[in-house]
Amino acid sequence: MMLRTLFASALCLAALPALARENHAILIGANQYQNLAERWWLKGPANDVQLVAGYLTTNAPVPFEAENVTVLTDGVAGYDAPTLAAIRTAFADLTAKVQPGDFVYLHFSGHGTQAPALDPASELDGLDELFLPVDIGAWSDQVGAVENALVDDEIGTLIDGLRAKGANVWAVFDSCHSGTATRGVDGAEEEVRTRQLSPSVLGMDPEAMEDVVSRSIGDPRDGVEAPFDAGEGEGSFVAFFAAQTNEVTPEKNLPKGKPDRKPQGVFTWTLMEVLAEYPGATYGQIGQEVLRRYSVKNLARSTPLFEGDLDQVVFGVDPGTRVAQWQAEVTDTGLTIPAGSLHGLAEGAVMAVMASAADTTDAALGYVTLSSVDTFAATGQPVAKDGKTLPTDLPKGITLRKLDEAVDFTLTVALPAPGSAPADALLSALADLSAAAGPRLTFVPATDEADLRLAVLPDSPRPDAIWVLPSTGLAEDLGTTPSVSTADKDGATLAATLADTLTTIARAQNLLKLGAAVGSEGLDVSVELQTRTPEDRTLRALPFAPVPTLLPDDEVHVLARNNTDGPVDVNVLYIAADYSISHWFSGRLQPGDELKKGLFKITDTVLGQERMLVVVTPAKPQSPVEDLGYLAQDAVDVNRSLGGSAFGDALIEAGFGETTRGAIALTDDTEESAARPVILQLELRTVAGN
């Protein structure tokens, strides 16, 4: 797969042809487990399935009739509870109904866990993955099963029944089955919960569970075992999983910054966001964008897993482009569009009013500013901009178009709650910390929303340290979580050390923000990243989804070709799990040139979630090659200029230079070249060998 096949920042979604098929959905959200203590209940699954139902029936690129969407959830009036019997009945009813060519969307939100496999030969690790209906019971040693659990093998059988009828199935699982997380923060995010239930809660012996895990998964490069499998079938099958089987996935209050936000699965919300903005993308592209948003927004440390034919377009529609405009309706309250916070819109955003969806933005009739934004709707009021005032009489069929927006390079950091010695030491040095950290880092109280959270973990290996956690306040692997000790430092030293840690993280995050904002379309340059192992010297392409796994001593190579009619500069950067940035290549490709180059080997120094960025910029005649080597974290030259280009200014604003602003536009209308830079991003997982 070519790295450049991502998303275009296009203007509109073409009308889709009518489809003879029927579209169906079963949405399962398990919240209140009556046979478990209330501390193990969840709040978000009911909100997840209502969000998904709203998207399918109002915004999906194919029609889902309300009567074809079955919602099973508890704690909400009007729905049947997701008991094991109710789930089985819903699948039986749908299996009897579907016809060849129909499409079925399945969504599972709730707790997951693991248990000794009923058929150990069917599981690589000897464990069954379980989805837990609300009437879950305890583990029974007599029968070797958890009462009323929905076992992975049965889920596979239920899905295979639909596929045997010729239905195409997409299943999404927002649950997790193993892994641990340390809670580092209470207060504003006390609603954060993980969707994984320890087997011990159900009465299983943890030591016996360890004894069951008797076989290796083999070569980790082959990928991890999917939590749920489906066999052969006439219809196609794609599965999305919120986390791999050794990770956890959280729920938290979303969307960020909204006063009426409510608990949602982080994976469900992010997936619906991406679908709303990219309804004509492939499953692989959707998965890659989900991964990128996880990275950019510090949502979770887990790595979602994607299985099946990922080159298909979601929902089986024709390929499309990003939706950036919507047909508007003139109402008493303003101009209303069927798009909202799920589509990346926010109150105060300015949108262009277009007479025709095909017009260029400079032909806008005028502009509106969004005065209200809900999940699936927004309303705008006329606003004067660029010398234009919206006329009173508007033609029929107007659309509102989302304008290019600046990238916010600020990072909000929540301080630890006072009351412990490490936290009090930090709070007393807050003035020094703010000064040392610079204008891009904003510090807020522990109870506020934030991109990163500082916390004290009394039960950790470093109880005197300040730990740097993601926005959820959950630390899944303390061995790779940044921390700064306090007992051995005075206030000034603590402030300087922590500021250096945070600015290092901020620079890495801001490069990822640029990657997300600039995108990968605009230059006809094909780029493929390749790998080979010490055992097999044959180069093979690294896929985008699922996330490829590499081991120490594996090599990474790049293959690129300039298909444009002008020169381009290529830079390759690597953001490691410890937020370090390495620069591996810079060079110029003339039209028709091809680059084949080995870049680096994976080492065992730092392992985890890593990211490769390939930056391609159009080159000006007689200009020096754009060398981004100074972006390396250990050699940042804060005073260096990139020659005044808009992209160069953006990099300076991202933290690789001195500035007082926190955001900058990505384009410069004064630049002569219409070609825009592109940033291509690939997620990697690096793990230790067996």
Residue, then its C-alpha position, 0 to 999 in steps of 0.5 A: m500500500m502506498l503511503r500517500t493513499l490517505f485523505a484529500s482535503a476535498l470539498c464535498l461528497a458526491a451524491l451516492p447512487a441508490l442501493a437495492r440492499e438493506n442495511h442493518a445494525i445491532l448495537i449492544g451497550a452493557n452498563q449496569y452489571q447487576n451481579l457485580a458491585e456497582r464499582w464495576w459498572l460502566k456509564g458510557p456504553a449506553n451513550d455509545v450505542q445512542l451516538v452510533a444509532g444517531y450517526l447511522t440513521t442520520n449521517a451514514p453514507v448509506p441509509f439505515e432505516a430506524e426499524n433496521v437498527t436494533v439497540l440493546t442497552d440498559g439504564v435508558a428507557g425504551y430499550d431492551a437490556p443487553t442480556l445474553a438471551a437478548i443478544r442471541t435473539a437479536f442475532a437470530d432474528l437478523t440472521a433470518k431476515v438478511q439477504p445476499g448483499d445486505f450490510v450489517y454493522l455490529h457494535f459492542s460496548g461494555h466490559g471484556t475479560q478473559a477465561p481459560a479456553l473451552d477449547p485450548a487448541s483454538e487459542l494461541d494463548g490458551l484463553d478465551e476472550l469474553f464480552l460481558p452482557v449485563d446478566i454476567g455471573a461468576w466463574s464455575d469450576q464445575v463447567g469451566a465457564v463464566e455464567n452468561a458470558l458471550v465467548d469469542d467463539e460464539i461471537g464468531t459463530l453468530i457473525d458467520g451465520l450472517r455471512a453465510k446468508g451473504a451479508n457483509v459484516w463490520a463489527v466494532f468492539d469497544s471493550c478490552h480483555s487484559g492489561t492493567a492501568t494505574r489511576g493517577v488522577d481523581g477529580a474532573e476525570e473521576e468518571v474515567r473508567t476502563r472497560q476491562l474486568s479482572p478475571s478475579v472479580l468473576g472468581m477466577d484464580p489469577e495464578a491458574m490463569e497464568d498456568v493456562v497461558s502455555r503457548s507462544i504467539g510465535d513471531p510478533r511480526d505476524g501480528v497479535e491475535a484478534p480478540f474475536d475471530a470469524g471463519e469463512g463466509e460468503g459475505s465479507f468481514v471487517a473487525f475493529f477492536a479498541a485495544q489489543t488483548n494486553e491493553v485497556t481502553p477507557e471511557k471518559n466525558l466527551p466531547k472535550g470542552k462541551p458543558d453537556r459532555k457525557p461518558q463515551g467510549v474513547f474509541t467509539w467517539t473517535l471512530m464516529e468522528v472520523l466516519a463523519e468527516y471521511p465517509g468515503a474512505t477505506y477501512g484501512q484509512i479510517g483505522q489510520e486516522v483513528l490511530r493518528r487522532y489517538s496520538v495527536k490528542n493523547l487519548a489513550r496509550s492503547t493501539p486499536l486493532f483492525e482486521g479483515d479486508l481493509d482496502q474496502v470502502v466503509f459501508g460498501v460505498d464508492p470511494g469519496t473524499r473528506v466532507a468539508q461542506w454541508q447543505a444549509e437550511v434557512t431557519d428562524t435561528g439562522l443557517t442550520i446544517p446537519a453536521g456538528s461536533l462529531h464533524g469537527l465543528a465548534e462554536g465560534a468557527v467561521m464558515a463560508v456560504m456557497a451558492s454552489a458546492a462546486d464554487t471555489t471558496d473565493a466566490a463565497l456569498g458571505y460568511v457565518t459564525l457558528s452560534s450553536v453546535d450539537t453532535f449532529a447539527a450546527t447553526g450559524q449567524p451572518v458575520a462580516k468578513d473579507g469585505k463581504t456581508l451576507p445578502t438577505d436573499l439567498p439562492k436555493g441549495i446553499t452550502l456552508r463550507k468549513l474553512d482552513e483553520a489554524v493548528d493549535f500548538t498549545l498544550t494544556v497540562a493539569l497540575p497534580a492535586p495538592g496535599s502530597a509532598p511531591a505535588d506541593a513541591l511542584l506547586s510551590a515552583l509553579a512560577d519557575l515552571s511556567a517561565a521555563a516551559g514557555p508560552r505554549l504550555t498552559f497549566v490548569p488545576a487538577t480538576d480541569e480538562a487537559d491534554l496531559r496530566l501531572a500526577v503523584l502515584p504513591d504506590s508506584p516504584r517512584p512515589d516521590a515523582i511527578w508522573v506525566l500521564p495522558s488526558t485520561g489520567l491512566a498509566e498503563d505501563l509505568g516503565t515507559t511513562p515519563s516522570v521527574s523525581t522531586a526529593d533530590k531537587d530544589g524548586a528551580t531544578l525541579a521546574a527546569t527538569l519538568a519543563d524540559t520533559l514537557t517541552t520535549i513531549a510538546r514538540a513531538q506532539n506538535l509534529l504529529k498535529l502538523g501531520a494530521a493538519v497538512g495531510s498526505e494529498g497535494l503532491d503526486v509523490s509515491v512513498e512506500l516504507q519497507t522492512r526486512t529482518p535479519e532472518d529474511r533479507t527480502l524487503r516487504a512493504l509496511p502496511f498502515a493497518p493493522v499497525p505493523t510490529l517490528l523487533p530489534d535489528d529489523e531494518v526500515h527502508v524508504l522507496a519514493r518516486n517523484n511523479t510531479d513536474g517539479p523538484v521536491d524535498v524529502n525528509v524522514l523523521y522518527i518519533a520514538a515511544d520516549y518522544s525523542i525525534s530522530h532525523w534519518f534523511s533529507g534530499r531532493l528528488q527531481p521529476g521522475d527521480e526514485l529514491k531507494k534508501g535504507l534508513f535505520k535498524i530498530t534497537d531495544t533501547v526504547l520500545g513501544q508505540e512509534r511513528m514515522l513521518v515523511v515530509v515532502t515539500p515542493a522545492k523552489p528553483q535554485s534553493p538549498v535542499e530543505d533539511l529538517g535535521y534540526l528538528a531532532q530533539d537532541a539538537v534543536d537550534v531554536n534560532r534557525s529559520l527555514g527561509g520564511s515559508a508558511f510551512g517553515d513558520a508552522l514548524i517554528e510555531a510547533g516549538f522548534g524556535e522562539t515565539t509567543r504565539g500558540a497557533i499559525a495557519l498552514t498556508d500563505d496566500t503570498e506564496e507563488s507555488a500552489a503546491r502544498p507540502v504533505i506529511l505522511q505518517l505511519e504508526l509502528r509498534t516495536v517489541a522485544g523478541n521472544 
